[in-house]
Amino acid sequence: MRSGFAPTDDAFAKLEKSKPGTIAMLLKPENKAKLVAILTYHVVPGKVLSTDAAKLKNGTHVKTVNGKSIAVNNKHGISINHSKVIKADIEASNGVIHVIDTVLLPR
């Protein structure tokens, strides 16, 4: 089981507006490793529901599948790094999906 954060179409548009050409660059075969790093940065091991995230200490860092950590904030709703969760707890056959408003980029 895994939990994933799925950016909206608007989130991808926001990324493209702030960093023009990013999406086209990531889709080139020579940038496959960069794309994989971003995609796996949107996934954490285990089934994590919004009720679980709400119980965490604000600012708790959680390791993603790519090995880097994301910050979970829950003071004013739940956000991951600076991305707000806009729809939570969508059950899937392989885990849970949470829709977010910003594409997460590993640092």
C-alpha positions as CSV (number, residue, x, y, z in Angstrom):
1,M,0.0,0.0,0.0
2,R,1.1,3.5,-0.8
3,S,-0.4,7.0,-0.5
4,G,0.1,9.4,-3.4
5,F,-0.4,13.1,-3.9
6,A,-1.9,13.9,-7.3
7,P,-1.6,17.5,-8.6
8,T,-4.5,19.0,-10.5
9,D,-4.3,20.2,-14.1
10,D,-4.2,23.7,-12.6
11,A,-1.2,22.7,-10.6
12,F,0.7,21.7,-13.7
13,A,-0.4,25.0,-15.4
14,K,1.0,26.8,-12.3
15,L,4.3,24.9,-12.7
16,E,4.5,25.8,-16.4
17,K,3.8,29.4,-15.7
18,S,6.4,29.7,-13.0
19,K,9.0,27.5,-14.8
20,P,8.2,27.6,-18.6
21,G,9.3,24.6,-20.5
22,T,9.6,22.3,-17.4
23,I,7.0,19.8,-18.5
24,A,8.3,19.4,-22.0
25,M,11.9,19.1,-20.7
26,L,10.8,16.4,-18.2
27,L,9.1,14.4,-21.0
28,K,12.3,14.0,-23.0
29,P,13.9,10.5,-22.8
30,E,17.2,11.9,-21.5
31,N,15.4,13.4,-18.5
32,K,13.6,10.2,-17.4
33,A,15.5,10.0,-14.1
34,K,14.4,13.6,-13.2
35,L,10.8,12.7,-14.0
36,V,10.9,9.5,-11.9
37,A,12.4,11.6,-9.0
38,I,9.5,14.0,-9.2
39,L,6.9,11.3,-9.5
40,T,8.2,9.2,-6.6
41,Y,8.4,12.4,-4.5
42,H,4.6,12.4,-4.7
43,V,4.3,9.0,-3.0
44,V,4.8,7.8,0.6
45,P,4.9,4.2,1.8
46,G,1.8,2.9,3.6
47,K,-1.8,3.9,3.6
48,V,-2.0,7.4,5.1
49,L,-5.4,8.9,5.5
50,S,-6.2,12.6,6.2
51,T,-7.1,11.6,9.7
52,D,-3.6,10.2,10.2
53,A,-2.0,13.4,8.8
54,A,-4.2,15.5,11.1
55,K,-2.7,13.7,14.1
56,L,0.9,14.5,13.2
57,K,2.8,17.3,14.8
58,N,2.6,20.3,12.5
59,G,5.7,20.3,10.3
60,T,6.5,16.6,10.6
61,H,8.7,15.4,7.9
62,V,7.8,12.1,6.1
63,K,10.1,10.2,3.8
64,T,8.8,9.7,0.3
65,V,9.5,6.7,-2.0
66,N,12.3,8.6,-3.7
67,G,14.1,8.9,-0.3
68,K,13.6,12.7,0.2
69,S,11.2,14.1,2.8
70,I,8.1,16.2,2.6
71,A,6.7,18.4,5.4
72,V,3.1,17.7,6.5
73,N,1.4,20.8,7.9
74,N,-2.1,20.6,9.4
75,K,-2.8,24.0,11.1
76,H,-5.2,25.2,8.4
77,G,-6.3,22.1,6.7
78,I,-3.6,19.7,5.4
79,S,-0.8,20.7,3.2
80,I,2.3,19.0,1.9
81,N,5.3,21.3,1.7
82,H,3.4,24.4,0.3
83,S,0.8,22.4,-1.6
84,K,-2.7,22.3,-0.2
85,V,-4.6,19.0,-0.1
86,I,-7.9,19.9,-1.8
87,K,-9.5,16.5,-1.9
88,A,-8.4,13.7,0.5
89,D,-8.8,10.0,1.0
90,I,-9.6,8.7,-2.5
91,E,-9.4,5.0,-2.1
92,A,-7.6,3.1,-4.9
93,S,-6.8,-0.6,-5.3
94,N,-3.1,0.1,-4.4
95,G,-3.5,2.8,-1.8
96,V,-4.9,6.2,-1.2
97,I,-4.8,9.4,-3.3
98,H,-4.9,12.9,-2.1
99,V,-5.4,15.7,-4.7
100,I,-3.1,18.7,-4.3
101,D,-2.9,22.2,-5.8
102,T,0.8,22.4,-6.5
103,V,3.3,20.0,-8.2
104,L,5.9,18.9,-5.5
105,L,9.5,19.4,-6.6
106,P,12.2,17.6,-4.7
107,R,15.1,19.8,-3.5
